[in-house]
Amino acid sequence: MARIVFITGPPGVGKSTAVMRAAEELKCLGLKVGGMTSGEVRRGGSRVGFELTDLLTGEKGTLASVAQPTGPRVGKYRVNLRDLDEVGAKAIARAVDEADVVVIDEVGPMELYSESFKREVKRALDSGKLVLGTVHYKARDPLIDEIKSRGDSKLVVLSLSNRDRVPAEVAEELYGEWLRRR
């Protein structure tokens, strides 16, 4: 059984949705779930950016936006490094300290610009806690290589044919690992 499960797959297949469904199942089983999620921000039917949410506090921040005046550029967006550090990285740190499960949605090109984010992801991986996350399908980075190659991790490729069953399977595997460790 894996202690660390990351979901990957092509854009739009439902990686974040799968992670959140698995996280909700783990909450229903009595585990404390923390960490960070990212979601699209839409205006007038168009995607204009991405928002971060701390699962333990509900605090929100902007990951990236078309209106962001500074920061690294990824496509048409600029990354908000301040919010990524102050909301995203701190949410991961808080979850390592306070939760049973650390959610990291996602490890991708935008997030990898933050040294604080990378440090907290590494800390979560090495913490002994259950980790549930998403990893960008094509991004390349030593941190992503580590996630994929660890002996205590599992990479699940999400597709249209398996996305309905993966959340329950992932939750079951992580809960089984949590029970085994008690």
N, C-alpha and C positions, 0 to 999 in steps of 0.2 A: 504494500500500500504506500502511496505517496503522501508526504506531508505538505508538499508544494504542488499546486496544480495551476498551470497557466493555459488559457484558451487562446487559440490563434485561428486565423481564417481570413478569407478575403473581406474587403470592406463591405459593410452593409449586411453581413450574414447574421449578425445578432450576438456578437461576442459580449458586449456589455450587458445586454439583456440576459444572456445565459448566466453570467457571473452574478447579476443581481437576483435572479431566481434561485440560484444555488445558495447565495447568502441568506435569502429569506427563509429557505428551508432549514438552514443551520440555526438561524435565530429561533425558529419554531421548535427546534430540538433542544433549545436552552443554551446555546452558545452565544457568547457576546462577540458581535461582529463590528469591527472598526476598519478604518482605512479611508481610501479616497476613490471616488468615481468621477468620471468625466462624461459629459453629455453634450449634445449639439445645442446650440442656441440658434433659433430660426426667427426671422422677421419677414413677413410678407411671403412666406413659402420658400425663402432662400436661407441657406445656412450662412450665418454671419460670424460664427465663432463656436467656442467650446467653453463650458463651465465646469468648475471643480466643486465637489462637495465632500466635506468631512463627514463620514458616516456616524461618528460618535457625537459630534457637536451640532451638525447641521450647517456649519459655516460654509459659505459659498465664496468662490472667487472666479476670476476669469483666467482660463488657461491660455486662450488665444482668441484673437478677434481681427476682423478686417479693419476695424477702427483703432486698433492698438497702434500708437504712434512710434513706439520704439520696441526693440527686442529682436531676437533672431527671426528670420522669415522662413516659414514653411508653407510653400504654395502661396496662396493669397492672404495668409494669416501671419500675424506677428505674435510671438510667444510672450506672455506676460510673466517674466521670470520672478517678479516680486510675489505675485499670487501663487505661482507654482511652488515657491519656497515656503511662503507663509501659510498657505492653506494645504496644498498637496503634500509636500514633504513632512510638514508638521502633523498632518492627519495620519500618515504612515507611522511616524514616530510615536504618536499617541496610542495607536492601535497595538504596536509592539509592547508598549508599557502597560496597557489596560485591557486589551481584548483577548479572546481565545483565537479569533480568526482575523488575519490582516488581509484586507482587500486592496488590490493595486490595479486600478483600471485607468490607464494602461501604461505599459512600458513601450513607448513609441518615439518617433522622431522629435516631437515637440518636447516631451518630458525629458528626453536625454540631454537637452541643453542645460539642465539644472544639475550642478554638482551635489547640491543638498538632496535632491530627489534620488539621484543615483546612490548616494551614501545611505539614505534611509531604506531604499530597496535592498541594498546589500545587507544592512542591519537586520531587516525582516527575514531575509533568506537564512541568515546565520543564527536567528533568535531561538530556533526550536519550536516556534509557533506554527500553527497552520497558516498557509498563505494561499490565497485564491486570487488570480489576476488574469489580465489579458496582455498579450504581447502582439505588437504590430506584425503583420504577416511578412513583410519584406524588409523591415528595418534590420540593420546590422550594427552591432556594438559588442564590445567584450562582455558587458553586463548581460545582454541577451544570450550570448554564447554560454555564459555561466548558468543562466536559468535553464537552458535547454540541456546542458550536459551534467547537471548535478545528479548524484545517485538517489537523492530523496525527492526528486521532482518528476513531474509528468507533464507532457505537452499534449493537449487535446486539440485536434484540428476540427473546427466546427464547419459544418456544411448544411445545405438546405435539407439534406436527408437525415441528419442526426441531431439537429438543433433542438428538437422538441424533447428528446430524451436525455441529452447531455446534462442539463442542470441537476436533475435528480440523481444521475449517476455520479456526478462530481460531489454533490452534497453527501451522498451515501459513503463514498470513498473517504472523504475528509472526516466525516463523523466517525466512521469505523477506526480511522487512525487516532482520532481524539480519544475514543473509548479505550483503545489498545494501550494508550499512554497513561491512563488513569490508574 
